[in-house]
Amino acid sequence: MAINSAAWLTEAKARPFQVKEAPIYTPEAGEILVKNHAVAINPVDGSLQAKAWWPMNYPTILGQDVAGEVVAVGPNVTRFKIGDRVVGHAVGIATKRLQDNAFQSHTILQINMASELPASVSYENAAVLPLALSTAACGLFQDDFLKLQLPTEPRRSTSQALLIWGGAGSVGSNAIQLGVAAGYEVFTTASPKNFEYVKKLGASQVFDYSSITVVEDLTKALQGKVLAGAMDTIGFAATPPTVDVVIKSEGSKLVSTVKGGFQAPEGVTVKSVFGTSLKDNHVGKAVWENFLPRALEAGTYIPAPSPLLAGKGLDKVQDAIDLQAKGASAKKVVVTL
């Protein structure tokens, strides 16, 4: 019988996490149980610990990014078998079930939020993907957001352009690749030190977000092109210039953003993304089941950004969250288990 342990958040704003025994879970229909080999840290993890802004029942477990090995499958699950290597998005923040969180040795994943993982991709590299991939997919493909054509492997092309503001971050790295895989010409912003990085991910043109002429430069580059929409992967100060480019360009006037609260001017719609919502619609399966396994196997989708290893074991989760809070440009903090 497997034994489970977790990095517990014992009460609101508690610090540090306490590593203790946790229940061992049984997967239900449409679920798999994964023995985690690597988990990644997202900014939301530190925010939830420090500020307790999301309603949670304590003690609780955090974390959304897992990569590991299938150790049990639910009734009628045929896509996965015991021993399969997988990467997946743990959606406990939405379901409020302990078994659906990442910072433990075993996690339940929905099969429409998990991908087979080829031997060519390590667990620590794969773990950087889930929440950032899902967030980008929500903003790009959901019906009430940009509603772009879905990504495919092999790729197909469109004649339209896509703006991704903040291409070097976790969400931006995935948004660029998903946009390219869906057939769009991607224009993005980054700091000059990350220009080559975002071009490697598939961006057609990249612009310095700190330049005083960045809006003018992007608008000029987009002349003669039809914009399918824009995704602001940074929020706050990044939203106004994203909106400005959209206003001055031909095409869609919709901006997906990772942060809410922006009052858009007339004629433009700005909508904030919740990165787990694709679990309940066609986008989850389209990305996690139909696209990602093939793209990872073909080597056309790069797990990005690169992992920054914070140590091994659940007792390193607090150190990892603290490390993430200090900032890691073009890197994502990962703990191996």
Order of alpha helices (4+ residues) and beta strands (2+ residues): beta-beta-beta-alpha-beta-beta-beta-alpha-beta-beta-alpha-alpha-beta-alpha-beta-alpha-beta-alpha-beta-alpha-beta-beta-alpha-alpha-beta-alpha-beta
